Amino acid sequence: MPTRRELANAIRALAMDAVQSAKSGHPGAPMGMADIAEVLWNDYLKHNPANPKWADRDRFVLSNGHGSMLLYALLHLSGYELPMAELRRFRQLHSRTPGHPEYGVTPGVETTTGPLGQGLANAVGMAIAEQALAARFNRPGFKIVNHHTYVFMGDGCLMEGISHEACSLAGTLGLGKLIGFYDDNGISIDGEVRGWFTDDTPKRFQAYGWHVVADVDGHDAAAVKRAIEEARSITDRPSLICCKTIIGFGAPNKQGKEIAHGSALGDVEVAAARRQLGWEHAPFKIPQDYYKAWDARDRGRAFEANWEALFAEYARAYPEPAAEFTRRMHGGLPADWSAHAQRFINSVATQGAELATRKASELALNDLGPVLPELIGGSADLTGSNNTYWKGSRPITRQDFSGNYLFYGVREFAMSAILNGLALHGGFIPYGGTFLTFSDYARNALRLASIMGAGSIYIYTHDSIGLGEDGPTHQAVEHLASLRIMPNMELWRPCDDVETAVAWIAAIERRHGPTSLALSRQNLPHQPRVTAQVRDIRRGGYILLDTDGDPDAILIATGSEVALAVTAAQRLAGQGLAVRVVSMPCTGVFDAQDKEWHEYVLPQRVKARVAVEAGVPEFWRRFVGDAGRIIGLDRYGESAPATDVFEYLGFTVDNVVKAVEAVVNKDKVLSA
């Protein structure tokens, strides 16, 4: 039977062989953390390689995702569907072993990591999900939700600011089943971190309210085991195990140096490492007794079978909660969801009122929230401004996790990454709010949500210069276009209460990708529509106001500027010009429609087009063409009441009318 060190050496061998074969990668972290990973995975991790999506599995997150071969080796050795052929194809096109772990590509990978610190924040979200689900569904004698979240992190993760945001909140919430392992090897890409990272990490985490196990020899399996036992015994706060390790452990000439971090060791050093480690096997060769020792399939099947038996008893005793738990963990919506959603839309369309779309969003939550117990919300210290706290909201606190609302504090980046963790864990539809301009703070979390297809919902209020007096630092200008060009992100900017209701329903039903809702601070008029127009909102862009025959011009607008376009079109009609108004609350959804719909809404024969949006103009060029005009912003805003700012920067009915007249006359000249 191989020793613990020998089992860890299997990880080291696979890591250096795969990186050497690819001629790129990061062998240092896998070789340095192999002993820690061996103890955790073989002695503690509750998982089933045959069913990577089993609901009550422990979640394992490799936040220092550059060390991806550590995770791939663990998955391969423990019995996941990740054959050696895929390890041989490390970092190659279409392999299941990409350079950084990617959710949905490799079985057993819980989240996409690589941008440092975000995996740690995702893990906080997963731990919140576990504790919140336990508070809702567990009953005396039935702990159907009872798992840990383990996260590996390096110096880089802890230097990133998001680690402060996320870990501070985790300590405040007392996430007792979150256990972190700090790979304290003192090395980053630029060399020894003592030149730029001298934090007292144990004291820092103690100040956050974490339990800290300091100065653990990360190459001593017995010491690691004692540390894990201690951490698991602490249930009222998260734990950090600080492991002193040597980067590239086992490579005699490169261990402990930055050269081991991010490049292949080289054939000579790999051979030397084999001798140093006593690893006599050929590249990518693992002896059968090693596989037998690592194999977690029987143990995993037993874990899941025991849980299934417990859940069956739970279902007999508590059939309704059992059915609800199953539905939520499978990501299905309530049986009456579609009918309820349609009734809500019809009600808003019939009884619409003039109000800010942030307020319309709150009304949507008040109506939809009661039929969606999986909805879990929050705000980054802007609850009253974002209108994210609805009538059924109850705060989640350290003392009570049965609520459905998180006060994130001023932590936009962590909030966004935590939403991703909540979405990936399962059982919740998470949303969180801040001002649109502060989406910049969180952009990389939004990008990762888009890459992963996580169903997070981001609420962005105060969506333009309509913010008013707070001025250009708070007024969004480039942000709408920035979010629209992010692949797989759907951005909705509704013009009134009806479009807001539809946008919310679209976001809730979109479980395989993130949605951003850009909402106004200022009141916007309710736009009258017939039934077909209400239905057409879901197509992203539709005809809001039309003419009897072919239009002379088309006005395209979003959000608060739709009312401006409608008023301008009505004035132009009085002057004898037939102008169609197209509301385009979601350009991404409109783009996905068929050619027939595009031609119906924006016929090619009508070249006279004007787009109106209080944001950067060039995004709209593809909709209006070279002959069209765009009324937008090529500068930052001003500090003044919203009406004054809009007028000063040219968002007036007069300017829209002049723009339409100009493009119509230009089109007539070109046609002649």
Secondary structure, DSSP 8 states (H G I E B T S, - for coil): ---HHHHHHHHHHHHHHHHHHHT-S--HHHHHHHHHHHHHHHHT----TT-TT-TT--EEEESSGGGHHHHHHHHHHHT-S--HHHHHTTT-TT-SS-SS--TTTSTT--S---STTHHHHHHHHHHHHHHHHHHHH-BTTB--S---EEEEEEHHHHHSHHHHHHHHHHHHHT-TTEEEEEEE--EETTEEGGGT----HHHHHHHHT-EEEEEEETT-HHHHHHHHHHHHH--SS-EEEEEE--TTTT-TTTTTSGGGTSS---HHHHHHHHHHHT--S-TT---HHHHHHH--HHHHHHHHHHHHHHHHHHHHH-HHHHHHHHHHHTT---TTHHHHHHHHHHHHHHH---EEHHHHHHHHHHHHGGG-TTEEEEESS-HHHHT---TT--B--SS----SEEE--S-HHHHHHHHHHHHHHSS-EEEEEEEGGGGGGGHHHHHHHHHHT---EEEEES-SGGG-TT-TTTS-SSHHHHHHTSTT-EEE--SSHHHHHHHHHHHHH-TTS-EEEE--SSEE------HHHHHHGGGS-EEEE--SSS-SEEEEE-TTHHHHHHHHHHHHHHTT--EEEEE-S-HHHHHTS-HHHHHHHS-TT---EEEE-SS-SGGGHHHH-TT-EEE--SS---SS-HHHHHHHTT-SHHHHHHHHHHHHHHHHHHH-
